[in-house]
Amino acid sequence: PPALVTIALQQSLTLLVMRRSSTPTTAIQPSQIARVLEESRRNLDRVEPAGLAAEMAAGALVVDTRSVAHREAEGALPGAIVIERTVLEWRVDPTSPDRVPEADDPERRVIVVCSDGYSSSLAAETLQRLGLPRATDLVGGYRAWSAWVHR
């Protein structure tokens, strides 16, 4: 659950700071991006790797935003369309003249996938702001999905 992930992240950051600090009881606040990431995930109904196939079968549009280098190194995500992060909003916004044909329904579930599930959370939140209320991302990204498939 997102709340447990947040707590675990905060505890990990605190432990890391405590290890590096000359005063073990001194802890700093999480980074600004950690806060933004947490805020971005508040309205996302994130998909677990085990649930991705069912989402696809139900008609979700799965968008792989990984770079060419990452896709070549890690592998393809079957059934996903590839839209690199730099142009995602223009290709998935149903009102954009530059959208892909699959992005014609603002109510369609859109699942953004990156390598590890961080940039995809930020991207999915942006898509929600563009009027795609069902946009979300894959917990742990491609790497978590691949580990689940090859378990």
Disulfide bonds with the S-S distance in Angstrom:
none
